Amino acid sequence: IVCLQVSKSSSLGGQQILDCELNFPKGVLVAYTITWTKDGLKKPVLFNYYGYAPQIHETFAGRVRLVNGISLEISHIREEDEG
């Protein structure tokens, strides 16, 4: 898994993609889990086990989704999304 550790900014109400890439060993698809977390939250922003619908934190419901595999898109950005 390769996730770029970069600082990103967006306008309130805007959207942003947090980039991440998943490379399977020897190109063979295996079952996996994806967990996106945020400092200060006890539960993950998004948790997804391969083949199942993602579980999304209530604060981010309707505002986050996985794109390009495992990157996280956040829309309708709020001030409290920072961090």
Residue pairs with C-beta under 8 A, 6 or more apart in sequence:
1 20
1 21
1 22
1 23
1 70
2 20
2 21
2 22
2 23
3 18
3 19
3 20
3 21
4 19
4 20
8 16
8 18
9 16
10 16
10 74
10 77
11 77
12 77
12 78
12 79
13 76
13 77
14 75
14 77
15 73
15 74
15 75
15 76
15 77
16 73
16 74
16 77
17 67
17 68
17 71
17 72
17 73
17 74
18 36
18 71
18 72
18 73
18 74
19 68
19 71
20 69
20 70
20 71
20 72
21 69
21 70
21 71
22 32
22 69
22 70
24 30
31 49
31 50
31 51
32 49
32 50
33 47
33 48
33 49
33 50
34 46
34 47
34 48
34 54
34 66
34 70
35 44
35 46
35 47
35 48
36 44
36 45
36 46
36 47
36 64
36 72
37 44
37 45
38 45
38 81
38 83
39 83
40 83
41 57
41 59
43 57
44 55
44 57
45 56
45 57
45 59
45 60
45 64
45 72
46 54
46 55
46 56
46 57
46 60
46 64
46 66
46 72
47 54
47 55
48 54
48 55
48 66
54 65
54 66
56 64
59 80
60 74
62 76
63 74
63 75
63 76
64 72
64 73
64 74
64 75
65 72
65 73
66 72
66 73
67 73
74 81
